[in-house]
Amino acid sequence: MNLHKLFVPAAFCLCMSPLLPISAHAQEQSLPARTAIYMSGGIGKDEQALMRKSAKDFNLRLEFSAHRDGEFVAGENILIKDASGTPVFFLASAGPMVNVLLPDGRYTVSGSYKGNVETQEVVLRGKEGKNLYFRWKAASAPAKSTSPTT
């Protein structure tokens, strides 16, 4: 048995293992924190009914549809920043309905769909919920960028 064939891979793994947490930590730092409880769905009547029934438990409700016909669309990227501009929530490929529970405060909500980015401001206070509607004017346009800028 050739010990060199066993020793080299084992030594490599032992040497690299301390770097794994650093690598994972670096990846976490590049993404906005997910500090909110949320639900995403609404494809089909059953999911839409569930999202609407659950809406009362969330203080921010988002809906995404095509401007031309009002049909729901899914696949949006959502980025929510607090009043200081710090990203507090990011969700890729969401919708067409998203319910989010956030702490009271002022937020900027950006949605991106097929290269179209729309941004809305919202203030959340107490139990009062807010609804934001994103109506994509060119929902069938070719994709340019699929994520809002941070």
C-alpha positions as CSV (number, residue, x, y, z in Angstrom):
1,M,0.0,0.0,0.0
2,N,1.3,3.4,-1.0
3,L,1.1,5.7,2.1
4,H,2.0,8.8,0.0
5,K,-1.4,8.4,-1.9
6,L,-3.2,8.4,1.4
7,F,-1.2,11.1,3.2
8,V,-1.2,13.9,0.6
9,P,-5.1,14.1,0.3
10,A,-5.5,13.9,4.1
11,A,-2.9,16.6,4.7
12,F,-4.5,18.8,2.1
13,C,-7.9,18.5,3.8
14,L,-6.5,19.2,7.2
15,C,-4.6,22.3,5.9
16,M,-7.7,23.7,4.0
17,S,-10.3,23.0,6.7
18,P,-9.5,26.2,8.7
19,L,-10.2,28.2,5.5
20,L,-13.7,26.9,5.0
21,P,-15.4,29.1,7.6
22,I,-13.6,32.1,6.2
23,S,-14.9,31.4,2.7
24,A,-18.4,30.8,3.9
25,H,-18.3,34.0,6.0
26,A,-17.1,36.0,3.0
27,Q,-20.0,34.8,0.9
28,E,-22.5,35.7,3.6
29,Q,-21.0,39.2,3.8
30,S,-21.6,39.9,0.1
31,L,-25.4,39.3,0.4
32,P,-27.9,41.5,2.2
33,A,-29.1,40.0,5.4
34,R,-32.5,38.3,5.5
35,T,-33.9,39.8,8.7
36,A,-37.6,39.5,7.8
37,I,-40.1,36.7,8.0
38,Y,-41.8,36.3,4.6
39,M,-44.0,34.3,2.4
40,S,-43.7,34.1,-1.4
41,G,-46.2,32.5,-3.7
42,G,-49.5,33.2,-5.5
43,I,-49.2,30.9,-8.5
44,G,-52.6,29.4,-8.9
45,K,-55.9,30.2,-7.2
46,D,-55.1,28.0,-4.1
47,E,-51.8,29.8,-3.4
48,Q,-53.4,33.2,-4.0
49,A,-56.1,32.4,-1.5
50,L,-53.5,31.2,1.1
51,M,-51.4,34.4,0.5
52,R,-54.4,36.6,0.9
53,K,-55.6,34.7,4.0
54,S,-52.1,35.0,5.6
55,A,-51.7,38.7,4.6
56,K,-53.1,40.0,8.0
57,D,-50.0,38.5,9.7
58,F,-47.6,40.6,7.7
59,N,-47.1,44.4,7.6
60,L,-45.9,44.6,4.0
61,R,-47.6,43.0,1.1
62,L,-46.3,43.1,-2.5
63,E,-48.0,42.1,-5.7
64,F,-46.4,41.9,-9.2
65,S,-48.3,42.0,-12.4
66,A,-48.0,42.9,-16.1
67,H,-49.3,46.3,-16.9
68,R,-50.6,45.3,-20.3
69,D,-53.2,42.7,-19.0
70,G,-53.0,42.8,-15.2
71,E,-51.9,39.1,-15.1
72,F,-49.7,38.1,-12.2
73,V,-46.0,37.6,-13.0
74,A,-43.4,35.7,-11.0
75,G,-39.6,35.7,-11.0
76,E,-38.9,39.2,-9.5
77,N,-35.9,40.0,-7.4
78,I,-36.8,42.1,-4.4
79,L,-34.4,44.2,-2.4
80,I,-35.5,46.1,0.7
81,K,-33.3,48.8,2.3
82,D,-33.9,50.6,5.6
83,A,-33.9,54.4,6.0
84,S,-30.0,54.4,6.2
85,G,-29.8,52.6,2.9
86,T,-28.7,49.3,4.5
87,P,-30.1,46.2,2.7
88,V,-32.3,44.3,5.2
89,F,-34.0,41.8,2.9
90,F,-33.3,40.2,-0.5
91,L,-35.3,37.6,-2.3
92,A,-34.5,36.2,-5.7
93,S,-37.1,34.9,-8.1
94,A,-40.1,35.9,-5.9
95,G,-43.8,36.4,-6.4
96,P,-46.2,37.1,-7.8
97,M,-47.2,37.8,-4.2
98,V,-44.9,38.4,-1.3
99,N,-45.8,39.0,2.3
100,V,-43.1,40.4,4.5
101,L,-42.9,41.2,8.3
102,L,-40.5,44.0,9.1
103,P,-39.8,46.2,12.1
104,D,-41.5,49.6,12.1
105,G,-39.6,52.1,10.0
106,R,-39.1,53.7,6.6
107,Y,-38.0,51.4,3.7
108,T,-37.2,51.5,0.0
109,V,-38.5,48.5,-1.9
110,S,-37.0,47.7,-5.3
111,G,-38.3,45.1,-7.6
112,S,-36.6,43.9,-10.7
113,Y,-38.3,41.9,-13.5
114,K,-36.8,41.2,-16.9
115,G,-34.5,44.2,-16.8
116,N,-37.1,46.6,-15.5
117,V,-36.5,48.0,-12.0
118,E,-39.1,49.9,-10.0
119,T,-38.6,51.4,-6.6
120,Q,-41.2,52.5,-4.0
121,E,-41.0,54.0,-0.6
122,V,-43.0,52.8,2.4
123,V,-43.4,53.6,6.1
124,L,-44.4,50.8,8.4
125,R,-45.9,51.6,11.8
126,G,-47.7,49.4,14.3
127,K,-50.2,46.9,13.1
128,E,-51.2,48.9,10.0
129,G,-50.1,47.0,7.0
130,K,-49.1,48.4,3.6
131,N,-49.7,47.1,0.1
132,L,-47.3,47.9,-2.7
133,Y,-48.2,47.0,-6.3
134,F,-45.6,46.6,-9.0
135,R,-47.0,46.9,-12.5
136,W,-44.4,46.0,-15.0
137,K,-44.9,48.2,-18.1
138,A,-42.8,46.0,-20.3
139,A,-43.1,42.6,-18.7
140,S,-42.2,40.9,-22.0
141,A,-39.0,43.0,-22.6
142,P,-35.7,41.1,-22.9
143,A,-33.7,40.8,-19.7
144,K,-31.0,43.4,-19.2
145,S,-30.3,42.9,-15.5
146,T,-32.2,40.7,-13.1
147,S,-31.3,42.2,-9.7
148,P,-31.7,45.6,-8.2
149,T,-28.5,47.4,-7.3
150,T,-27.5,47.4,-3.7
